[in-house]
């Protein structure tokens, strides 16, 4: 998910999306440890999406505190 797409998500939904992405990441790691994924680069993409979501949430926190 690109940052442009993430910025269009409403503020209230960002935390929900972050929690679902973290769950998805955990599931991918578990599945990959049992049997190799067909496309292991999915793990990296989900990890980066989580980082983007956290960054945007933090940006919003800092902008709201001013």
PDB file as gemmi writes it, atoms N, CA and C in Angstrom:
CRYST1    1.000    1.000    1.000  90.00  90.00  90.00 P 1                      
ATOM      1  N   UNK A   1       0.841  -1.161   0.000  1.00  0.00           N  
ATOM      2  CA  UNK A   1       0.000   0.000   0.000  1.00  0.00           C  
ATOM      3  C   UNK A   1       0.898   1.240   0.000  1.00  0.00           C  
ATOM      4  N   UNK A   2       0.637   2.135  -0.914  1.00  0.00           N  
ATOM      5  CA  UNK A   2       1.439   3.344  -1.057  1.00  0.00           C  
ATOM      6  C   UNK A   2       1.000   4.402  -0.057  1.00  0.00           C  
ATOM      7  N   UNK A   3       1.891   5.343   0.242  1.00  0.00           N  
ATOM      8  CA  UNK A   3       1.588   6.394   1.206  1.00  0.00           C  
ATOM      9  C   UNK A   3       0.437   7.267   0.725  1.00  0.00           C  
ATOM     10  N   UNK A   4       0.322   7.436  -0.582  1.00  0.00           N  
ATOM     11  CA  UNK A   4      -0.779   8.226  -1.138  1.00  0.00           C  
ATOM     12  C   UNK A   4      -2.123   7.591  -0.802  1.00  0.00           C  
ATOM     13  N   UNK A   5      -2.185   6.265  -0.881  1.00  0.00           N  
ATOM     14  CA  UNK A   5      -3.408   5.546  -0.545  1.00  0.00           C  
ATOM     15  C   UNK A   5      -3.688   5.622   0.955  1.00  0.00           C  
ATOM     16  N   UNK A   6      -2.638   5.559   1.760  1.00  0.00           N  
ATOM     17  CA  UNK A   6      -2.804   5.586   3.208  1.00  0.00           C  
ATOM     18  C   UNK A   6      -3.303   6.951   3.668  1.00  0.00           C  
ATOM     19  N   UNK A   7      -2.849   8.013   3.039  1.00  0.00           N  
ATOM     20  CA  UNK A   7      -3.272   9.359   3.424  1.00  0.00           C  
ATOM     21  C   UNK A   7      -4.763   9.587   3.163  1.00  0.00           C  
ATOM     22  N   UNK A   8      -5.370   8.814   2.293  1.00  0.00           N  
ATOM     23  CA  UNK A   8      -6.793   8.960   1.992  1.00  0.00           C  
ATOM     24  C   UNK A   8      -7.688   8.249   3.020  1.00  0.00           C  
ATOM     25  N   UNK A   9      -7.085   7.419   3.858  1.00  0.00           N  
ATOM     26  CA  UNK A   9      -7.843   6.697   4.879  1.00  0.00           C  
ATOM     27  C   UNK A   9      -8.222   7.684   5.981  1.00  0.00           C  
ATOM     28  N   UNK A  10      -9.465   7.664   6.431  1.00  0.00           N  
ATOM     29  CA  UNK A  10      -9.874   8.566   7.525  1.00  0.00           C  
ATOM     30  C   UNK A  10      -9.062   8.315   8.795  1.00  0.00           C  
ATOM     31  N   UNK A  11      -8.880   9.372   9.572  1.00  0.00           N  
ATOM     32  CA  UNK A  11      -8.056   9.319  10.779  1.00  0.00           C  
ATOM     33  C   UNK A  11      -8.488   8.203  11.726  1.00  0.00           C  
ATOM     34  N   UNK A  12      -9.773   8.050  11.948  1.00  0.00           N  
ATOM     35  CA  UNK A  12     -10.269   7.042  12.885  1.00  0.00           C  
ATOM     36  C   UNK A  12     -10.012   5.614  12.448  1.00  0.00           C  
ATOM     37  N   UNK A  13      -9.887   5.405  11.172  1.00  0.00           N  
ATOM     38  CA  UNK A  13      -9.724   4.053  10.645  1.00  0.00           C  
ATOM     39  C   UNK A  13      -8.255   3.615  10.608  1.00  0.00           C  
ATOM     40  N   UNK A  14      -7.327   4.540  10.796  1.00  0.00           N  
ATOM     41  CA  UNK A  14      -5.904   4.200  10.707  1.00  0.00           C  
ATOM     42  C   UNK A  14      -5.496   3.175  11.760  1.00  0.00           C  
ATOM     43  N   UNK A  15      -5.955   3.340  13.002  1.00  0.00           N  
ATOM     44  CA  UNK A  15      -5.600   2.388  14.056  1.00  0.00           C  
ATOM     45  C   UNK A  15      -6.159   0.999  13.761  1.00  0.00           C  
ATOM     46  N   UNK A  16      -7.376   0.948  13.236  1.00  0.00           N  
ATOM     47  CA  UNK A  16      -7.973  -0.342  12.891  1.00  0.00           C  
ATOM     48  C   UNK A  16      -7.182  -1.018  11.776  1.00  0.00           C  
ATOM     49  N   UNK A  17      -6.802  -0.231  10.791  1.00  0.00           N  
ATOM     50  CA  UNK A  17      -6.032  -0.767   9.667  1.00  0.00           C  
ATOM     51  C   UNK A  17      -4.671  -1.256  10.147  1.00  0.00           C  
ATOM     52  N   UNK A  18      -4.049  -0.501  11.070  1.00  0.00           N  
ATOM     53  CA  UNK A  18      -2.758  -0.908  11.614  1.00  0.00           C  
ATOM     54  C   UNK A  18      -2.889  -2.238  12.344  1.00  0.00           C  
ATOM     55  N   UNK A  19      -3.917  -2.385  13.143  1.00  0.00           N  
ATOM     56  CA  UNK A  19      -4.098  -3.629  13.882  1.00  0.00           C  
ATOM     57  C   UNK A  19      -4.334  -4.812  12.943  1.00  0.00           C  
ATOM     58  N   UNK A  20      -5.092  -4.595  11.872  1.00  0.00           N  
ATOM     59  CA  UNK A  20      -5.325  -5.688  10.929  1.00  0.00           C  
ATOM     60  C   UNK A  20      -4.053  -6.050  10.166  1.00  0.00           C  
ATOM     61  N   UNK A  21      -3.236  -5.051   9.849  1.00  0.00           N  
ATOM     62  CA  UNK A  21      -1.971  -5.327   9.149  1.00  0.00           C  
ATOM     63  C   UNK A  21      -0.996  -6.073  10.057  1.00  0.00           C  
ATOM     64  N   UNK A  22      -0.971  -5.742  11.340  1.00  0.00           N  
ATOM     65  CA  UNK A  22      -0.101  -6.443  12.287  1.00  0.00           C  
ATOM     66  C   UNK A  22      -0.544  -7.900  12.414  1.00  0.00           C  
ATOM     67  N   UNK A  23      -1.851  -8.118  12.471  1.00  0.00           N  
ATOM     68  CA  UNK A  23      -2.367  -9.492  12.513  1.00  0.00           C  
ATOM     69  C   UNK A  23      -1.994 -10.256  11.242  1.00  0.00           C  
ATOM     70  N   UNK A  24      -2.133  -9.591  10.108  1.00  0.00           N  
ATOM     71  CA  UNK A  24      -1.788 -10.203   8.826  1.00  0.00           C  
ATOM     72  C   UNK A  24      -0.302 -10.568   8.794  1.00  0.00           C  
ATOM     73  N   UNK A  25       0.538  -9.675   9.320  1.00  0.00           N  
ATOM     74  CA  UNK A  25       1.979  -9.921   9.365  1.00  0.00           C  
ATOM     75  C   UNK A  25       2.294 -11.144  10.228  1.00  0.00           C  
ATOM     76  N   UNK A  26       1.671 -11.218  11.382  1.00  0.00           N  
ATOM     77  CA  UNK A  26       1.892 -12.363  12.260  1.00  0.00           C  
ATOM     78  C   UNK A  26       1.467 -13.664  11.606  1.00  0.00           C  
ATOM     79  N   UNK A  27       0.355 -13.622  10.911  1.00  0.00           N  
ATOM     80  CA  UNK A  27      -0.133 -14.814  10.224  1.00  0.00           C  
ATOM     81  C   UNK A  27       0.822 -15.223   9.102  1.00  0.00           C  
ATOM     82  N   UNK A  28       1.350 -14.242   8.367  1.00  0.00           N  
ATOM     83  CA  UNK A  28       2.295 -14.559   7.295  1.00  0.00           C  
ATOM     84  C   UNK A  28       3.567 -15.192   7.850  1.00  0.00           C  
ATOM     85  N   UNK A  29       4.072 -14.662   8.953  1.00  0.00           N  
ATOM     86  CA  UNK A  29       5.281 -15.210   9.568  1.00  0.00           C  
ATOM     87  C   UNK A  29       5.038 -16.640  10.022  1.00  0.00           C  
ATOM     88  N   UNK A  30       3.894 -16.873  10.657  1.00  0.00           N  
ATOM     89  CA  UNK A  30       3.556 -18.221  11.132  1.00  0.00           C  
ATOM     90  C   UNK A  30       3.430 -19.191   9.960  1.00  0.00           C  
ATOM     91  N   UNK A  31       2.728 -18.769   8.927  1.00  0.00           N  
ATOM     92  CA  UNK A  31       2.542 -19.626   7.755  1.00  0.00           C  
ATOM     93  C   UNK A  31       3.880 -19.922   7.081  1.00  0.00           C  
ATOM     94  N   UNK A  32       4.736 -18.915   7.006  1.00  0.00           N  
ATOM     95  CA  UNK A  32       6.029 -19.085   6.343  1.00  0.00           C  
ATOM     96  C   UNK A  32       6.945 -20.019   7.148  1.00  0.00           C  
ATOM     97  N   UNK A  33       6.797 -20.015   8.475  1.00  0.00           N  
ATOM     98  CA  UNK A  33       7.646 -20.897   9.277  1.00  0.00           C  
ATOM     99  C   UNK A  33       7.215 -22.358   9.140  1.00  0.00           C  
ATOM    100  N   UNK A  34       5.929 -22.582   8.893  1.00  0.00           N  
ATOM    101  CA  UNK A  34       5.432 -23.952   8.741  1.00  0.00           C  
ATOM    102  C   UNK A  34       5.731 -24.480   7.345  1.00  0.00           C  
ATOM    103  N   UNK A  35       5.348 -23.719   6.346  1.00  0.00           N  
ATOM    104  CA  UNK A  35       5.635 -24.102   4.964  1.00  0.00           C  
ATOM    105  C   UNK A  35       5.954 -22.827   4.191  1.00  0.00           C  
ATOM    106  N   UNK A  36       6.935 -22.873   3.313  1.00  0.00           N  
ATOM    107  CA  UNK A  36       7.360 -21.659   2.613  1.00  0.00           C  
ATOM    108  C   UNK A  36       6.222 -21.015   1.814  1.00  0.00           C  
ATOM    109  N   UNK A  37       6.177 -19.698   1.869  1.00  0.00           N  
ATOM    110  CA  UNK A  37       5.188 -18.962   1.087  1.00  0.00           C  
ATOM    111  C   UNK A  37       5.561 -18.997  -0.378  1.00  0.00           C  
ATOM    112  N   UNK A  38       4.568 -18.893  -1.213  1.00  0.00           N  
ATOM    113  CA  UNK A  38       4.823 -18.848  -2.651  1.00  0.00           C  
ATOM    114  C   UNK A  38       5.554 -17.548  -3.009  1.00  0.00           C  
ATOM    115  N   UNK A  39       5.180 -16.464  -2.320  1.00  0.00           N  
ATOM    116  CA  UNK A  39       5.794 -15.172  -2.580  1.00  0.00           C  
ATOM    117  C   UNK A  39       6.245 -14.565  -1.248  1.00  0.00           C  
ATOM    118  N   UNK A  40       7.472 -14.857  -0.806  1.00  0.00           N  
ATOM    119  CA  UNK A  40       7.921 -14.373   0.498  1.00  0.00           C  
ATOM    120  C   UNK A  40       8.120 -12.854   0.573  1.00  0.00           C  
ATOM    121  N   UNK A  41       8.096 -12.181  -0.551  1.00  0.00           N  
ATOM    122  CA  UNK A  41       8.241 -10.725  -0.509  1.00  0.00           C  
ATOM    123  C   UNK A  41       6.994 -10.057   0.066  1.00  0.00           C  
ATOM    124  N   UNK A  42       5.917 -10.825   0.218  1.00  0.00           N  
ATOM    125  CA  UNK A  42       4.704 -10.305   0.860  1.00  0.00           C  
ATOM    126  C   UNK A  42       5.013  -9.865   2.285  1.00  0.00           C  
ATOM    127  N   UNK A  43       5.894 -10.589   2.952  1.00  0.00           N  
ATOM    128  CA  UNK A  43       6.247 -10.274   4.329  1.00  0.00           C  
ATOM    129  C   UNK A  43       6.863  -8.879   4.391  1.00  0.00           C  
ATOM    130  N   UNK A  44       7.769  -8.605   3.480  1.00  0.00           N  
ATOM    131  CA  UNK A  44       8.429  -7.303   3.451  1.00  0.00           C  
ATOM    132  C   UNK A  44       7.434  -6.188   3.155  1.00  0.00           C  
ATOM    133  N   UNK A  45       6.511  -6.425   2.250  1.00  0.00           N  
ATOM    134  CA  UNK A  45       5.522  -5.408   1.893  1.00  0.00           C  
ATOM    135  C   UNK A  45       4.606  -5.090   3.076  1.00  0.00           C  
ATOM    136  N   UNK A  46       4.169  -6.109   3.796  1.00  0.00           N  
ATOM    137  CA  UNK A  46       3.291  -5.878   4.944  1.00  0.00           C  
ATOM    138  C   UNK A  46       4.054  -5.127   6.031  1.00  0.00           C  
ATOM    139  N   UNK A  47       5.306  -5.491   6.235  1.00  0.00           N  
ATOM    140  CA  UNK A  47       6.132  -4.806   7.234  1.00  0.00           C  
ATOM    141  C   UNK A  47       6.288  -3.327   6.891  1.00  0.00           C  
ATOM    142  N   UNK A  48       6.482  -3.037   5.627  1.00  0.00           N  
ATOM    143  CA  UNK A  48       6.620  -1.644   5.190  1.00  0.00           C  
ATOM    144  C   UNK A  48       5.303  -0.889   5.296  1.00  0.00           C  
ATOM    145  N   UNK A  49       4.198  -1.566   5.024  1.00  0.00           N  
ATOM    146  CA  UNK A  49       2.887  -0.933   5.179  1.00  0.00           C  
ATOM    147  C   UNK A  49       2.644  -0.575   6.635  1.00  0.00           C  
ATOM    148  N   UNK A  50       3.035  -1.460   7.549  1.00  0.00           N  
ATOM    149  CA  UNK A  50       2.898  -1.181   8.973  1.00  0.00           C  
ATOM    150  C   UNK A  50       3.713   0.053   9.345  1.00  0.00           C  
ATOM    151  N   UNK A  51       4.922   0.138   8.837  1.00  0.00           N  
ATOM    152  CA  UNK A  51       5.768   1.298   9.122  1.00  0.00           C  
ATOM    153  C   UNK A  51       5.145   2.579   8.571  1.00  0.00           C  
ATOM    154  N   UNK A  52       4.576   2.514   7.387  1.00  0.00           N  
ATOM    155  CA  UNK A  52       3.937   3.696   6.800  1.00  0.00           C  
ATOM    156  C   UNK A  52       2.734   4.134   7.627  1.00  0.00           C  
ATOM    157  N   UNK A  53       1.938   3.166   8.079  1.00  0.00           N  
ATOM    158  CA  UNK A  53       0.780   3.492   8.902  1.00  0.00           C  
ATOM    159  C   UNK A  53       1.210   4.143  10.213  1.00  0.00           C  
ATOM    160  N   UNK A  54       2.228   3.577  10.854  1.00  0.00           N  
ATOM    161  CA  UNK A  54       2.708   4.130  12.116  1.00  0.00           C  
ATOM    162  C   UNK A  54       3.260   5.535  11.916  1.00  0.00           C  
ATOM    163  N   UNK A  55       3.948   5.760  10.818  1.00  0.00           N  
ATOM    164  CA  UNK A  55       4.492   7.074  10.525  1.00  0.00           C  
ATOM    165  C   UNK A  55       3.381   8.096  10.350  1.00  0.00           C  
ATOM    166  N   UNK A  56       2.355   7.747   9.614  1.00  0.00           N  
ATOM    167  CA  UNK A  56       1.253   8.670   9.384  1.00  0.00           C  
ATOM    168  C   UNK A  56       0.487   8.945  10.677  1.00  0.00           C  
ATOM    169  N   UNK A  57       0.289   7.929  11.496  1.00  0.00           N  
ATOM    170  CA  UNK A  57      -0.383   8.127  12.782  1.00  0.00           C  
ATOM    171  C   UNK A  57       0.430   9.090  13.651  1.00  0.00           C  
ATOM    172  N   UNK A  58       1.733   8.911  13.660  1.00  0.00           N  
ATOM    173  CA  UNK A  58       2.597   9.791  14.458  1.00  0.00           C  
ATOM    174  C   UNK A  58       2.578  11.217  13.912  1.00  0.00           C  
ATOM    175  N   UNK A  59       2.605  11.367  12.600  1.00  0.00           N  
ATOM    176  CA  UNK A  59       2.517  12.701  11.997  1.00  0.00           C  
ATOM    177  C   UNK A  59       1.240  13.399  12.431  1.00  0.00           C  
ATOM    178  N   UNK A  60       0.137  12.674  12.413  1.00  0.00           N  
ATOM    179  CA  UNK A  60      -1.149  13.250  12.807  1.00  0.00           C  
ATOM    180  C   UNK A  60      -1.151  13.636  14.277  1.00  0.00           C  
ATOM    181  N   UNK A  61      -0.517  12.811  15.126  1.00  0.00           N  
ATOM    182  CA  UNK A  61      -0.424  13.141  16.542  1.00  0.00           C  
ATOM    183  C   UNK A  61       0.356  14.434  16.746  1.00  0.00           C  
ATOM    184  N   UNK A  62       1.460  14.579  16.049  1.00  0.00           N  
ATOM    185  CA  UNK A  62       2.288  15.770  16.195  1.00  0.00           C  
ATOM    186  C   UNK A  62       1.589  17.007  15.655  1.00  0.00           C  
ATOM    187  N   UNK A  63       0.869  16.870  14.559  1.00  0.00           N  
ATOM    188  CA  UNK A  63       0.161  18.022  13.991  1.00  0.00           C  
ATOM    189  C   UNK A  63      -1.001  18.451  14.868  1.00  0.00           C  
ATOM    190  N   UNK A  64      -1.653  17.515  15.530  1.00  0.00           N  
ATOM    191  CA  UNK A  64      -2.787  17.842  16.390  1.00  0.00           C  
ATOM    192  C   UNK A  64      -2.370  18.458  17.707  1.00  0.00           C  
ATOM    193  N   UNK A  65      -1.131  18.192  18.134  1.00  0.00           N  
ATOM    194  CA  UNK A  65      -0.683  18.706  19.426  1.00  0.00           C  
ATOM    195  C   UNK A  65      -0.228  20.163  19.350  1.00  0.00           C  
ATOM    196  N   UNK A  66      -0.059  20.679  18.146  1.00  0.00           N  
ATOM    197  CA  UNK A  66       0.402  22.069  17.999  1.00  0.00           C  
ATOM    198  C   UNK A  66      -0.675  23.062  18.272  1.00  0.00           C  
TER     199      UNK A  66                                                      
END                                                                             
